[in-house]
Amino acid sequence: MGGAIFTLADFAFATLSNHLHLGTVAQQISINYLAEAKGNRLTARGTCKKNGRSTCVINVEVKDEAGRDIAQFVGTGFKL
């Protein structure tokens, strides 16, 4: 399940970072798994913490359908 959670968080990161600047690529990423997911649905929400000239930092929270924190993802994007 960890790979699916990572993929969901990475997709949220890619969507938000490329919305901010088309052509952004991942420079550094990390994920912390906080709890086992319960239920059938996961939600990922990305928040831009820094949108600089050449990089951006995005936090992604992954929650299960009960609203419990499942994973915390942090990504740094490099703007091409």
OpenMM code with the backbone's topology and positions (N, CA, C; nanometers):
from openmm import Vec3, app, unit

residues = "MET GLY GLY ALA ILE PHE THR LEU ALA ASP PHE ALA PHE ALA THR LEU SER ASN HIS LEU HIS LEU GLY THR VAL ALA GLN GLN ILE SER ILE ASN TYR LEU ALA GLU ALA LYS GLY ASN ARG LEU THR ALA ARG GLY THR CYS LYS LYS ASN GLY ARG SER THR CYS VAL ILE ASN VAL GLU VAL LYS ASP GLU ALA GLY ARG ASP ILE ALA GLN PHE VAL GLY THR GLY PHE LYS LEU".split()
positions = [
    Vec3(0.0820, -0.1200, 0.0000),
    Vec3(0.0000, 0.0000, 0.0000),
    Vec3(0.0866, 0.1268, 0.0000),
    Vec3(0.2091, 0.1164, 0.0528),
    Vec3(0.2955, 0.2338, 0.0596),
    Vec3(0.3258, 0.2935, -0.0768),
    Vec3(0.3420, 0.2071, -0.1778),
    Vec3(0.3690, 0.2565, -0.3124),
    Vec3(0.2518, 0.3336, -0.3698),
    Vec3(0.1302, 0.2869, -0.3422),
    Vec3(0.0104, 0.3562, -0.3903),
    Vec3(-0.0055, 0.4912, -0.3207),
    Vec3(0.0229, 0.4957, -0.1913),
    Vec3(0.0139, 0.6213, -0.1167),
    Vec3(0.1181, 0.7204, -0.1684),
    Vec3(0.2400, 0.6721, -0.1915),
    Vec3(0.3451, 0.7589, -0.2453),
    Vec3(0.3053, 0.8127, -0.3825),
    Vec3(0.2515, 0.7267, -0.4683),
    Vec3(0.2113, 0.7688, -0.6027),
    Vec3(0.1037, 0.8757, -0.5967),
    Vec3(0.0059, 0.8599, -0.5073),
    Vec3(-0.0998, 0.9596, -0.4911),
    Vec3(-0.0406, 1.0935, -0.4474),
    Vec3(0.0471, 1.0910, -0.3481),
    Vec3(0.1089, 1.2144, -0.2990),
    Vec3(0.1961, 1.2791, -0.4066),
    Vec3(0.2708, 1.1977, -0.4792),
    Vec3(0.3572, 1.2487, -0.5861),
    Vec3(0.2743, 1.3122, -0.6975),
    Vec3(0.1593, 1.2524, -0.7294),
    Vec3(0.0724, 1.3097, -0.8325),
    Vec3(0.0175, 1.4452, -0.7877),
    Vec3(-0.0210, 1.4566, -0.6599),
    Vec3(-0.0680, 1.5855, -0.6077),
    Vec3(0.0435, 1.6900, -0.6147),
    Vec3(0.1657, 1.6495, -0.5796),
    Vec3(0.2824, 1.7384, -0.5890),
    Vec3(0.3042, 1.7835, -0.7336),
    Vec3(0.3026, 1.6898, -0.8269),
    Vec3(0.3263, 1.7220, -0.9681),
    Vec3(0.2183, 1.8142, -1.0229),
    Vec3(0.0937, 1.7885, -0.9864),
    Vec3(-0.0171, 1.8710, -1.0346),
    Vec3(-0.0038, 2.0145, -0.9853),
    Vec3(0.0220, 2.0320, -0.8558),
    Vec3(0.0327, 2.1673, -0.8006),
    Vec3(0.1590, 2.2382, -0.8497),
    Vec3(0.2720, 2.1693, -0.8507),
    Vec3(0.3961, 2.2357, -0.8928),
    Vec3(0.3910, 2.2774, -1.0395),
    Vec3(0.3288, 2.1969, -1.1242),
    Vec3(0.3182, 2.2339, -1.2659),
    Vec3(0.2072, 2.3349, -1.2904),
    Vec3(0.1119, 2.3459, -1.1978),
    Vec3(0.0126, 2.4529, -1.2056),
    Vec3(0.0810, 2.5871, -1.1765),
    Vec3(0.1741, 2.5864, -1.0813),
    Vec3(0.2471, 2.7090, -1.0472),
    Vec3(0.3424, 2.7502, -1.1586),
    Vec3(0.4080, 2.6512, -1.2206),
    Vec3(0.5042, 2.6784, -1.3279),
    Vec3(0.5157, 2.5536, -1.4148),
    Vec3(0.4610, 2.5581, -1.5343),
    Vec3(0.4663, 2.4439, -1.6251),
    Vec3(0.6115, 2.4095, -1.6547),
    Vec3(0.6473, 2.2853, -1.6366),
    Vec3(0.7840, 2.2410, -1.6598),
    Vec3(0.8635, 2.2251, -1.5312),
    Vec3(0.7955, 2.2143, -1.4170),
    Vec3(0.8640, 2.1917, -1.2899),
    Vec3(0.8903, 2.0427, -1.2727),
    Vec3(1.0107, 2.0088, -1.2287),
    Vec3(1.0479, 1.8691, -1.2042),
    Vec3(1.0859, 1.8529, -1.0574),
    Vec3(1.0723, 1.7308, -1.0068),
    Vec3(1.1066, 1.7029, -0.8672),
    Vec3(1.2573, 1.7095, -0.8484),
    Vec3(1.2993, 1.7858, -0.7500),
    Vec3(1.4407, 1.7968, -0.7160),
    Vec3(1.4723, 1.7119, -0.5926),
    Vec3(1.3805, 1.7105, -0.4967),
    Vec3(1.3978, 1.6324, -0.3749),
    Vec3(1.2595, 1.6028, -0.3184),
    Vec3(1.2386, 1.4794, -0.2726),
    Vec3(1.1102, 1.4425, -0.2136),
    Vec3(1.1334, 1.3521, -0.0935),
    Vec3(1.0408, 1.3588, 0.0012),
    Vec3(1.0433, 1.2671, 0.1151),
    Vec3(0.9001, 1.2425, 0.1597),
    Vec3(0.8787, 1.1268, 0.2213),
    Vec3(0.7462, 1.0926, 0.2708),
    Vec3(0.7607, 1.0233, 0.4054),
    Vec3(0.6707, 1.0552, 0.4959),
    Vec3(0.6606, 0.9873, 0.6248),
    Vec3(0.5236, 0.9227, 0.6324),
    Vec3(0.5224, 0.7933, 0.6559),
    Vec3(0.3972, 0.7200, 0.6723),
    Vec3(0.3588, 0.7262, 0.8196),
    Vec3(0.2385, 0.7736, 0.8474),
    Vec3(0.1971, 0.8006, 0.9843),
    Vec3(0.1032, 0.6956, 1.0416),
    Vec3(0.0211, 0.6341, 0.9577),
    Vec3(-0.0768, 0.5366, 1.0061),
    Vec3(-0.1219, 0.4482, 0.8913),
    Vec3(-0.1808, 0.3361, 0.9274),
    Vec3(-0.2382, 0.2458, 0.8280),
    Vec3(-0.3679, 0.3063, 0.7744),
    Vec3(-0.3856, 0.3014, 0.6440),
    Vec3(-0.5077, 0.3545, 0.5826),
    Vec3(-0.6231, 0.2589, 0.6083),
    Vec3(-0.7384, 0.3150, 0.6431),
    Vec3(-0.8601, 0.2363, 0.6634),
    Vec3(-0.9659, 0.2873, 0.5666),
    Vec3(-1.0491, 0.1973, 0.5174),
    Vec3(-1.1547, 0.2365, 0.4254),
    Vec3(-1.1121, 0.2217, 0.2808),
    Vec3(-1.1914, 0.2797, 0.1917),
    Vec3(-1.1726, 0.2627, 0.0476),
    Vec3(-1.1209, 0.3858, -0.0248),
    Vec3(-1.1087, 0.4991, 0.0434),
    Vec3(-1.0738, 0.6232, -0.0261),
    Vec3(-0.9633, 0.6983, 0.0476),
    Vec3(-0.8677, 0.7477, -0.0302),
    Vec3(-0.7625, 0.8348, 0.0217),
    Vec3(-0.7728, 0.9698, -0.0476),
    Vec3(-0.7371, 1.0748, 0.0236),
    Vec3(-0.7388, 1.2097, -0.0313),
    Vec3(-0.6018, 1.2730, -0.0095),
    Vec3(-0.5500, 1.3374, -0.1132),
    Vec3(-0.4226, 1.4087, -0.1031),
    Vec3(-0.4476, 1.5564, -0.1297),
    Vec3(-0.3954, 1.6409, -0.0418),
    Vec3(-0.4109, 1.7857, -0.0576),
    Vec3(-0.2738, 1.8513, -0.0490),
    Vec3(-0.2391, 1.9244, -0.1546),
    Vec3(-0.1094, 1.9910, -0.1596),
    Vec3(-0.1194, 2.1377, -0.1232),
    Vec3(-0.0172, 2.1877, -0.0545),
    Vec3(-0.0078, 2.3278, -0.0161),
    Vec3(0.1314, 2.3789, -0.0516),
    Vec3(0.1358, 2.4903, -0.1221),
    Vec3(0.2647, 2.5499, -0.1580),
    Vec3(0.3165, 2.6301, -0.0390),
    Vec3(0.4346, 2.5932, 0.0099),
    Vec3(0.4961, 2.6632, 0.1227),
    Vec3(0.5935, 2.7704, 0.0761),
    Vec3(0.6518, 2.7518, -0.0428),
    Vec3(0.7419, 2.8525, -0.1004),
    Vec3(0.7335, 2.8421, -0.2514),
    Vec3(0.7162, 2.9554, -0.3163),
    Vec3(0.7144, 2.9603, -0.4619),
    Vec3(0.8173, 3.0643, -0.5049),
    Vec3(0.9417, 3.0201, -0.5135),
    Vec3(1.0515, 3.1106, -0.5473),
    Vec3(1.0747, 3.1222, -0.6970),
    Vec3(1.1825, 3.1899, -0.7326),
    Vec3(1.2151, 3.2120, -0.8731),
    Vec3(1.2491, 3.0822, -0.9451),
    Vec3(1.3250, 2.9946, -0.8803),
    Vec3(1.3671, 2.8711, -0.9478),
    Vec3(1.3208, 2.7430, -0.8796),
    Vec3(1.2690, 2.7541, -0.7576),
    Vec3(1.2209, 2.6347, -0.6870),
    Vec3(1.0884, 2.6621, -0.6180),
    Vec3(1.0210, 2.5537, -0.5837),
    Vec3(0.9007, 2.5614, -0.5015),
    Vec3(0.9056, 2.4468, -0.4009),
    Vec3(0.8449, 2.4688, -0.2849),
    Vec3(0.8355, 2.3656, -0.1819),
    Vec3(0.6881, 2.3407, -0.1565),
    Vec3(0.6494, 2.2137, -0.1666),
    Vec3(0.5090, 2.1760, -0.1542),
    Vec3(0.4948, 2.0662, -0.0503),
    Vec3(0.4006, 2.0853, 0.0418),
    Vec3(0.3634, 1.9829, 0.1385),
    Vec3(0.2353, 1.9160, 0.0903),
    Vec3(0.2298, 1.7847, 0.1018),
    Vec3(0.1091, 1.7098, 0.0660),
    Vec3(0.0682, 1.6258, 0.1858),
    Vec3(-0.0566, 1.6400, 0.2282),
    Vec3(-0.1124, 1.5570, 0.3346),
    Vec3(-0.2017, 1.4522, 0.2710),
    Vec3(-0.1840, 1.3273, 0.3113),
    Vec3(-0.2697, 1.2189, 0.2647),
    Vec3(-0.3551, 1.1747, 0.3827),
    Vec3(-0.4863, 1.1717, 0.3616),
    Vec3(-0.5810, 1.1330, 0.4667),
    Vec3(-0.6696, 1.0201, 0.4163),
    Vec3(-0.7193, 0.9385, 0.5104),
    Vec3(-0.8147, 0.8347, 0.4720),
    Vec3(-0.9556, 0.8921, 0.4780),
    Vec3(-1.0553, 0.8094, 0.4493),
    Vec3(-1.1921, 0.8617, 0.4399),
    Vec3(-1.2479, 0.9060, 0.5743),
    Vec3(-1.1862, 0.8646, 0.6849),
    Vec3(-1.2279, 0.9106, 0.8174),
    Vec3(-1.1571, 1.0403, 0.8566),
    Vec3(-1.0684, 1.0909, 0.7700),
    Vec3(-0.9971, 1.2147, 0.7969),
    Vec3(-0.8698, 1.1977, 0.8772),
    Vec3(-0.8271, 1.0742, 0.8977),
    Vec3(-0.7038, 1.0483, 0.9726),
    Vec3(-0.5820, 1.0731, 0.8841),
    Vec3(-0.4765, 1.1280, 0.9441),
    Vec3(-0.3509, 1.1499, 0.8723),
    Vec3(-0.2842, 1.0161, 0.8440),
    Vec3(-0.2558, 0.9904, 0.7158),
    Vec3(-0.1933, 0.8654, 0.6726),
    Vec3(-0.0472, 0.8878, 0.6351),
    Vec3(-0.0185, 0.9986, 0.5675),
    Vec3(0.1192, 1.0264, 0.5256),
    Vec3(0.1400, 1.1763, 0.5101),
    Vec3(0.2650, 1.2171, 0.5280),
    Vec3(0.3068, 1.3556, 0.5075),
    Vec3(0.4203, 1.3538, 0.4060),
    Vec3(0.4021, 1.4250, 0.2950),
    Vec3(0.4960, 1.4269, 0.1831),
    Vec3(0.5466, 1.5693, 0.1682),
    Vec3(0.6760, 1.5863, 0.1469),
    Vec3(0.7341, 1.7180, 0.1195),
    Vec3(0.8173, 1.7060, -0.0073),
    Vec3(0.7916, 1.7950, -0.1020),
    Vec3(0.8659, 1.7926, -0.2272),
    Vec3(0.9198, 1.9300, -0.2634),
    Vec3(1.0399, 1.9308, -0.3179),
    Vec3(1.0989, 2.0528, -0.3727),
    Vec3(1.1018, 2.0381, -0.5235),
    Vec3(1.0439, 2.1340, -0.5916),
    Vec3(1.0412, 2.1323, -0.7369),
    Vec3(1.1387, 2.2333, -0.7952),
    Vec3(1.2028, 2.1968, -0.9052),
    Vec3(1.2929, 2.2866, -0.9773),
    Vec3(1.2237, 2.3309, -1.1049),
    Vec3(1.2174, 2.4615, -1.1270),
    Vec3(1.1489, 2.5175, -1.2434),
    Vec3(1.2442, 2.5230, -1.3618),
    Vec3(1.2118, 2.4504, -1.4675),
    Vec3(1.2956, 2.4487, -1.5878),
    Vec3(1.2734, 2.5733, -1.6706),
] * unit.nanometer
topology = app.Topology()
chain = topology.addChain("A")
for resn in residues:
    res = topology.addResidue(resn, chain)
    for name in ("N", "CA", "C"):
        topology.addAtom(name, app.Element.getBySymbol(name[0]), res)
